[in-house]
Amino acid sequence: MLTIRLARTGKRNTAQFKIMLQENTVAPGGRHVEILGSHNPHSKETVFHTERIKYWLEKGATTSDTVHNLLVKNSVIAEKKRVVKLPKKVVAVEAEAPKEEAAVKIEETPAEVITEKVKDAVPVEKVEESKAE
């Protein structure tokens, strides 16, 4: 299956991205079928080859979440933006209930939920110190 996604280029701390059409099993910087544009996040400059992008989308190519949101933002396609998935993380949160519930695992939750729970969080070092005492 073909996927339109970003491939990082540029020097350290000055990232730029190529918008590439690739087989979904190939690494993002690897072999590509076609380069469909570029994106510079520092200057917010984005270049698209809109006819080629629309052609490949009609042929059944999919887009990554970030590329999809860039295409919607620049009105290349008329759809709703997608929610970009957060990576799985484990956050230690002090519970007001019994000590068995002290560590809470948060996996694939929206950023609002994580920030609400982290406000009441105790740093891991303090939790470990209290266990040692």
C-alpha positions in Angstrom: 0.0 0.0 0.0 1.3 3.4 -0.9 1.5 6.1 1.8 2.2 9.9 1.6 4.4 10.8 4.5 7.2 13.0 5.7 10.9 12.2 5.5 13.3 14.3 7.6 16.1 16.2 5.9 18.3 19.1 6.9 21.0 19.7 9.4 20.7 19.2 13.2 18.3 21.6 14.8 17.1 22.9 11.4 14.8 20.1 10.3 13.1 20.2 6.9 10.8 17.6 5.5 10.1 16.1 2.1 6.6 15.0 1.4 7.1 11.6 -0.2 5.0 8.8 -1.7 6.4 5.5 -0.5 5.4 1.9 0.1 4.3 1.7 3.7 6.8 -1.0 4.6 9.8 1.1 3.5 11.6 3.3 6.1 10.7 7.0 5.8 14.1 8.1 4.5 14.4 5.1 2.1 13.3 4.3 -1.4 10.4 6.4 -2.7 8.1 6.4 -5.6 7.7 10.2 -6.0 8.5 13.4 -4.1 5.2 15.4 -3.8 6.4 18.5 -2.0 8.4 19.9 1.0 7.7 21.4 4.4 9.9 23.8 6.5 8.5 24.0 10.0 10.8 26.9 11.0 9.6 29.3 8.3 6.1 27.6 8.0 6.7 27.3 4.3 5.1 24.4 2.6 5.2 23.4 -1.1 2.8 20.9 -2.6 2.5 19.3 -6.1 -1.3 19.4 -5.8 -2.2 17.6 -9.0 0.1 14.7 -8.2 -1.2 14.5 -4.7 -4.8 14.4 -5.8 -3.9 11.8 -8.5 -2.3 9.5 -6.0 -5.1 9.9 -3.5 -7.6 8.9 -6.2 -5.5 5.8 -6.9 -5.9 4.7 -3.3 -2.8 6.1 -1.5 -3.2 6.9 2.2 -1.7 9.8 4.1 0.0 10.0 7.5 -1.9 12.0 10.1 0.6 14.9 10.0 0.5 15.1 6.1 -3.3 14.9 6.1 -3.5 17.8 8.5 -1.0 19.8 6.4 -3.1 19.1 3.3 -6.3 20.2 5.1 -4.7 23.3 6.5 -3.5 24.4 3.0 -6.9 23.4 1.5 -5.5 20.8 -0.9 -8.2 18.4 0.3 -11.5 19.3 1.9 -11.8 17.0 5.0 -11.6 17.4 8.8 -8.2 17.3 10.5 -7.2 14.1 12.3 -6.1 13.8 15.9 -2.4 13.0 15.9 -1.9 10.0 18.2 0.2 10.4 21.3 2.8 7.8 22.1 2.2 5.4 24.9 3.6 6.6 28.2 3.5 5.5 31.8 3.0 8.3 34.3 3.3 7.9 38.1 0.5 9.8 39.9 0.0 10.0 43.6 -3.5 8.8 44.5 -5.6 10.1 47.3 -7.0 6.6 47.8 -5.1 3.6 49.2 -1.4 3.1 48.3 -2.2 0.2 45.9 -3.6 2.8 43.5 -0.5 5.1 43.7 0.8 4.3 40.2 -1.6 4.9 37.3 -0.9 3.8 33.8 -2.0 6.2 31.1 -1.9 4.9 27.6 -3.1 6.6 24.4 -5.1 9.3 26.1 -5.8 12.8 24.9 -3.4 15.5 25.9 -6.1 17.2 28.1 -6.5 14.2 30.2 -2.8 13.7 30.7 -2.3 17.4 31.7 -5.1 17.2 34.2 -3.7 14.1 35.9 -0.1 15.4 35.8 -1.0 18.6 37.6 -1.5 16.5 40.8 1.5 14.3 40.0 4.4 13.7 42.3 7.8 13.5 40.7 9.1 9.9 40.5 12.1 10.7 42.7 9.9 11.7 45.6 7.8 8.6 45.3 10.9 6.4 45.4 12.3 8.4 48.4 9.1 7.9 50.3 9.2 4.1 49.6 12.8 3.9 50.9 11.8 5.5 54.2 
